[in-house]
Amino acid sequence: MPTIDIEQTRNQARALLDSRIESVTNLVKARQRITDLREQLADAEREDKRAYVRATKDGWSPEELKKLGLESGAATRRRKPATTRTSDDNSPSTDDGVTAAE
């Protein structure tokens, strides 16, 4: 049986761990970048809202701003409502309304 070099084995193990640590480090950096960008976006949206309110206080009507392509930020960020389905909607049924599971 060949002899095992403990230092060589440790070095190989460290190399494997270093690779794994590097990949998780890159993941953490990417997630932190997302968090930072979301915070920047939230700041920019608050500033946009303040600027829109200031424009309306300075005499611009919402209709005039809309004609200039400057709708209220809230109006452009509308979300479509989530649709929910019950489990009954997903069950196949026969012509008499009885589900296939019955």
C-alpha positions as CSV (number, residue, x, y, z in Angstrom):
1,M,0.0,0.0,0.0
2,P,1.5,3.4,-1.0
3,T,2.2,5.9,1.7
4,I,0.0,8.9,2.1
5,D,1.6,12.3,2.3
6,I,-0.3,14.2,4.9
7,E,0.9,17.7,3.7
8,Q,0.0,16.9,0.1
9,T,-3.5,15.7,1.2
10,R,-4.0,18.8,3.3
11,N,-3.0,21.1,0.3
12,Q,-5.4,19.3,-2.0
13,A,-8.2,19.6,0.6
14,R,-7.4,23.3,1.0
15,A,-7.5,23.8,-2.8
16,L,-10.9,22.2,-2.9
17,L,-12.2,24.3,0.0
18,D,-10.8,27.5,-1.5
19,S,-12.7,26.8,-4.7
20,R,-15.9,26.3,-2.7
21,I,-15.3,29.4,-0.5
22,E,-14.7,31.5,-3.7
23,S,-18.0,30.5,-5.2
24,V,-19.9,31.3,-2.1
25,T,-18.1,34.6,-1.7
26,N,-19.1,35.5,-5.3
27,L,-22.7,34.6,-4.4
28,V,-22.6,36.8,-1.3
29,K,-21.2,39.7,-3.4
30,A,-23.9,39.3,-6.0
31,R,-26.6,39.3,-3.4
32,Q,-25.2,42.4,-1.7
33,R,-25.1,44.2,-5.0
34,I,-28.8,43.4,-5.5
35,T,-29.6,44.7,-2.1
36,D,-27.6,47.9,-2.7
37,L,-29.3,48.4,-6.1
38,R,-32.7,47.9,-4.6
39,E,-31.9,50.6,-2.0
40,Q,-30.7,52.9,-4.7
41,L,-33.9,52.3,-6.7
42,A,-36.1,53.0,-3.6
43,D,-34.1,56.3,-3.1
44,A,-34.6,57.3,-6.7
45,E,-38.3,56.5,-6.6
46,R,-38.7,58.6,-3.4
47,E,-36.9,61.5,-5.2
48,D,-39.1,61.0,-8.3
49,K,-42.2,61.3,-6.1
50,R,-40.9,64.5,-4.4
51,A,-40.0,66.0,-7.8
52,Y,-43.5,65.2,-9.2
53,V,-45.2,66.7,-6.2
54,R,-43.0,69.8,-6.5
55,A,-43.9,70.1,-10.2
56,T,-47.6,70.0,-9.4
57,K,-47.2,72.5,-6.6
58,D,-45.4,74.8,-9.2
59,G,-48.5,74.8,-11.3
60,W,-48.2,71.8,-13.6
61,S,-51.4,69.7,-13.8
62,P,-51.2,65.9,-13.9
63,E,-52.7,66.0,-17.4
64,E,-50.0,68.4,-18.6
65,L,-47.2,66.3,-17.1
66,K,-48.8,63.2,-18.7
67,K,-48.7,64.9,-22.1
68,L,-45.0,65.5,-21.6
69,G,-44.5,61.8,-20.8
70,L,-44.2,62.5,-17.1
71,E,-46.9,60.5,-15.5
72,S,-47.1,60.0,-11.8
73,G,-44.5,57.4,-10.8
74,A,-47.3,55.5,-8.9
75,A,-49.4,55.2,-12.1
76,T,-46.5,53.7,-14.1
77,R,-45.7,51.1,-11.5
78,R,-49.1,49.5,-11.2
79,R,-49.0,45.8,-10.6
80,K,-51.5,43.4,-12.0
81,P,-53.4,41.6,-9.4
82,A,-52.3,38.1,-8.5
83,T,-54.7,35.4,-9.6
84,T,-55.4,32.6,-7.2
85,R,-56.8,29.2,-8.1
86,T,-58.4,26.7,-5.8
87,S,-57.4,23.1,-6.0
88,D,-60.8,22.3,-7.5
89,D,-59.9,24.4,-10.5
90,N,-57.0,22.1,-11.3
91,S,-58.9,18.8,-11.0
92,P,-60.0,17.2,-14.3
93,S,-63.7,16.5,-14.3
94,T,-66.1,14.4,-16.3
95,D,-69.1,15.7,-18.2
96,D,-71.3,15.1,-15.1
97,G,-69.1,17.4,-13.0
98,V,-67.6,14.6,-11.0
99,T,-63.8,14.9,-10.6
100,A,-61.7,12.1,-11.9
101,A,-60.3,11.5,-8.3
102,E,-63.8,10.6,-7.0
